[in-house]
């Protein structure tokens, strides 16, 4: 039974990663496909500039899922570690997922709200027990 759960998490993470094929990832997928001789042509990344700002990121709340913070990982004002810390919910604290973005460094962050509070912000998906939201936030320049 534990093996099935572990495989399930890996598959969920993989499907989330595959949904993100776009932007910089499309070039990697296209190069891999051509190297394998499949002849699949994939368009390159969008020419739109990806913001590295802590503000101006849009989000919505289509995801009804939730998870736990793995350790004492902070929630930030934007999807970058350099953005100001909004709160540090504590190890094991439940957070409700809204949606995710992929920042300019190709790292996935989920917009969350700490359960039982109105405190919300961005947390790196690697700091969550189940890889964060599966729902992409509205277009943020990618």
Long-range contacts (C-beta under 8 A, 24 or more apart in sequence): 9-130, 9-131, 12-130, 12-131, 12-134, 13-131, 15-134, 16-100, 16-108, 16-131, 16-132, 16-134, 19-134, 19-136, 20-102, 20-108, 20-136, 22-46, 22-142, 23-50, 23-102, 23-106, 23-142, 24-106, 25-106, 46-141, 46-142, 48-141, 48-142, 49-141, 50-103, 50-104, 50-140, 50-141, 50-142, 51-104, 51-140, 51-141, 52-80, 52-103, 52-104, 53-78, 54-78, 54-80, 54-82, 54-83, 54-84, 57-101, 57-111, 57-122, 57-137, 57-140, 58-137, 58-138, 58-139, 58-140, 59-98, 59-99, 59-101, 59-111, 59-137, 59-138, 60-98, 60-99, 60-137, 60-138, 61-98, 61-99, 62-98, 62-99, 62-135, 63-97, 63-98, 63-99, 63-133, 63-134, 63-135, 65-96, 65-97, 65-130, 65-133, 65-134, 66-94, 66-95, 66-96, 66-97, 66-115, 67-94, 67-95, 67-97, 67-128, 67-129, 67-130, 67-132, 68-92, 68-93, 68-94, 68-95, 68-128, 68-129, 69-93, 69-95, 69-123, 69-127, 69-128, 69-129, 70-127, 70-128, 70-129, 71-127, 73-123, 73-124, 73-127, 74-123, 75-112, 75-114, 75-119, 75-120, 75-121, 75-122, 75-123, 76-109, 76-121, 76-122, 76-123, 77-121, 77-122, 78-122, 79-103, 79-107, 79-109, 79-122, 80-105, 80-109, 81-124, 83-122, 86-119, 86-120, 86-121, 87-114, 87-119, 87-121, 89-114, 89-119, 95-123, 95-128, 97-132, 97-133, 97-135, 98-133, 98-135, 98-137, 99-133, 99-135, 99-136, 99-137, 99-138, 100-125, 100-132, 100-133, 100-134, 100-135, 100-136, 100-137, 101-136, 101-137, 101-140, 101-142, 102-142, 108-132, 111-137
